[in-house]
Amino acid sequence: MAGEASEAIDVQSLFTVKGKTALVTGGSRGIGLMIARGYIESGAKVYITARKADVCDAVAKELSAIGECVSIPADIASPEGRAKLVAALSDAENSLDILVNNAGANWGAPFDEYPDSGVEKVMNINVNAVFALTRDFLPLLEKAAKPGEPARVINVGSIDGIHVPTMDNFIYPASKAAVHHLTHVLAVTLGERGITVNAIAPGPFESKMTEWMLENFKAVIEEQCPLHRIGAPSDMAGIAIYLGSRAGAYVNGAVIPVDGGIHLK
């Protein structure tokens, strides 16, 4: 025990993803862009994917000014789009250290007018795509796994999957609760194969999905938060780097709120 306690810790190499290869879905904007940028600035090679090819290409070109970033446009809502993404990355890389399942969707409508198409869209992108991409990237993830340094799957959930949101929002919270529990199930299933699976549950951050909410209720949201602010890009980059780095190698099956404590109130 004394030898273990006195073992030197190289902190500089503990909190970094330098030399790793990562894929971030929905990486052209919002939380996905925050994570992608953080990984690139920490030394990772990052692939980003998004539905709009022109936007995805432009963002990758911009990020390439600070590190290595590659665009693979794909619509992960469809099996064909997911297959295109998996094939393209498999052709380019022999292994994948970090898969960030970030792409998500929401649908706003009163409860008694909520359409089946809204339910299907949200559940398909937020849950089905997370499961399918993790399954289909399994060969590349297994090749990246090493003793003491597992490959990582990081799912982006939401605090709305932990508590009941105050605004009318029905299927989105249910989909994110499903992501959280899927994270638990896959953590047990894939842990034995050298892959950890964790989830980040963000609170309010600036993104396309929260644009209307922040324009109209930012002051109210900040008042509800114990830290009296919304999330910053460094907050999201920090937790993603931690989970992807050697510092997070023994974390598996966790759902980590990143919301300043809003979910506690």
Buried (B, 14 or more C-beta within 10 A) or exposed (E): EEEEEEEEEEEEEEBBBEEBBBBBBBBBBBBBBBBBBBBBBBEBBBBBBBBEBEBBBEBBEEBBEEBBBBBBBBBBBEEEBBEBBBEBBBEEBEBBBBBBBBBBBBBEEEEEEBEEEBBBBBBBBBBBBBBBBBEBBBEBBBBBBEEEBBBBBBBBBBBBBBBEBEEEBBBBBBBBBBBBBBBBEBBEEBBEEBBBBBBBBBBBBBBEBBEEBBEEBBEEBBEBBEEEEBBEBEBBBBBBBBBBBBBBBEBBBBBBBBBBEBBEE
